[in-house]
Amino acid sequence: MKIAVVSDSHGNLYSLDRALSKLGEFDMIVHLGDHFNDVIKVNEKYKKPIEYVCGNNDYGKDVKYEKIIEVNGKRLLLVHGHRYDVYYNVLKLYLKALEERVDIVLFGHTHVQMIEREGDVLFINPGSTSRPRDGMPGAALLEIKEDGEVEVNTIRFTIE
């Protein structure tokens, strides 16, 4: 399964759509917060299953701040990151990952792309689709194959 991973769209539907179109083929969209409603609107075009969590700029009593999903035998923790001090390091997220026995943590909040492995846990931050703090807007494509093999690629794009 190929998962489009996006975060921090902050109301910029054009930039979110551009990110998704640059990722190519995917089977699901994950939005990691800060205007998760954007992905609901943009998905009218893509018509893919979506998963999302609240960020520090989202408000909705029916939306969770954390979610665990399973894809091809891999457990994924979806969080925005603001409750885990991710500006400094992923230690608190790593401890949460161990507690929840997840293989992959997807998070946003910093607006900075990152792919890092701590022990057996893979951490992926796709960056921001609209307000990057590390250059150009970005997103990630996470592929989890049926045999459990994991591949992740990030993209950068311009907003024109």
C-alpha positions in Angstrom: 0.0 0.0 0.0 1.2 3.5 -0.9 0.3 6.2 1.6 0.5 9.9 0.8 1.7 11.6 4.0 1.0 15.3 4.4 0.9 17.8 7.3 0.5 21.4 8.2 -1.5 22.6 5.1 -2.9 25.6 7.1 -5.8 26.2 4.7 -3.8 26.3 1.5 -5.8 23.8 -0.6 -3.9 24.6 -3.7 -0.5 23.7 -2.2 -2.0 20.5 -0.6 -3.4 19.5 -4.0 0.0 20.2 -5.6 1.8 18.0 -3.1 -0.6 15.1 -3.7 -0.3 15.4 -7.4 3.5 15.4 -7.2 3.5 12.2 -5.1 2.1 10.2 -8.0 0.1 7.0 -7.4 -1.1 6.3 -3.9 -3.8 4.3 -2.2 -4.5 6.3 1.0 -3.9 9.9 2.3 -2.8 10.6 5.9 -3.0 14.2 7.1 -1.1 14.8 10.4 -2.9 17.9 11.5 -3.1 21.7 11.3 -6.1 22.1 9.1 -6.9 18.4 8.6 -10.2 19.6 7.0 -8.2 20.6 4.0 -7.6 17.0 3.1 -11.3 16.2 3.3 -12.0 19.0 0.7 -9.0 18.1 -1.6 -9.9 14.4 -1.4 -13.1 15.2 -3.5 -10.7 15.0 -6.4 -8.7 11.9 -5.4 -11.4 9.8 -3.7 -9.0 7.8 -1.6 -9.4 6.5 2.0 -8.1 9.2 4.4 -6.9 9.2 8.0 -6.2 12.3 10.0 -5.4 13.6 13.4 -5.8 17.0 15.1 -3.0 19.5 15.3 -2.5 22.5 17.6 -4.5 24.6 15.1 -7.4 22.2 14.8 -10.6 22.2 16.7 -13.2 19.4 16.6 -14.4 17.3 19.4 -14.8 14.2 17.3 -11.2 14.1 15.9 -8.5 12.4 17.9 -5.0 13.8 18.6 -3.5 10.3 18.1 -4.5 7.3 16.1 -2.9 3.9 15.4 -3.6 2.2 12.1 -2.3 -1.1 10.8 -1.1 -1.6 7.2 0.3 -4.9 5.9 1.3 -6.0 9.4 3.0 -2.7 10.4 1.5 -0.6 13.2 1.6 3.2 12.5 1.2 5.9 15.1 -0.3 9.1 13.6 0.2 12.3 15.7 0.7 15.9 15.0 3.6 16.1 17.5 2.9 19.3 19.5 2.3 17.2 22.6 5.7 15.5 22.4 8.2 18.4 22.2 9.2 17.3 18.6 11.1 20.6 18.0 13.9 19.3 20.2 14.0 15.5 19.5 11.8 12.5 19.1 12.5 11.0 22.6 9.0 11.4 23.9 7.6 10.0 20.6 10.0 7.1 20.8 8.8 6.2 24.3 5.2 6.4 23.1 6.1 4.2 20.1 7.6 1.6 22.5 4.5 1.8 24.8 2.1 1.3 21.8 4.4 -1.2 20.1 4.3 0.6 16.8 6.8 0.2 13.9 6.4 3.6 12.3 5.6 7.1 13.7 4.2 9.7 11.4 4.2 13.3 12.7 4.2 16.9 11.7 4.2 20.2 13.6 7.8 21.3 13.0 7.3 22.1 9.3 10.6 20.3 8.7 11.0 17.1 6.8 12.7 14.2 8.6 13.2 10.5 8.2 15.0 8.9 11.1 15.3 5.5 12.7 15.6 5.0 16.5 16.0 1.4 17.4 13.3 -0.5 15.5 11.0 2.5 15.1 10.9 4.6 11.9 10.0 8.3 12.3 8.7 10.2 9.3 7.8 13.9 9.2 6.7 15.0 5.7 7.3 18.7 6.4 4.6 21.3 5.6 2.7 21.5 2.3 2.3 25.3 2.7 4.6 26.9 5.3 7.9 25.1 5.3 10.6 26.0 7.7 13.3 24.2 5.8 13.1 25.5 2.3 10.4 24.4 -0.1 7.0 22.7 0.7 7.1 19.0 1.0 5.3 15.7 1.5 6.2 12.0 1.8 5.2 8.8 0.1 5.3 5.8 2.4 5.0 2.3 0.8 4.4 -0.7 2.9 4.5 -3.8 0.8 2.6 -7.0 1.5 5.7 -8.7 2.8 6.2 -5.8 5.3 9.0 -4.1 3.5 8.9 -0.4 3.9 10.1 2.4 1.5 9.7 6.1 2.1 10.4 9.0 -0.3 10.1 12.7 0.3 9.3 15.3 -2.3 9.8 19.0 -2.5 7.8 21.3 -4.8 7.3 24.9 -5.6 4.0 26.8 -5.2 3.3 28.4 -8.5 
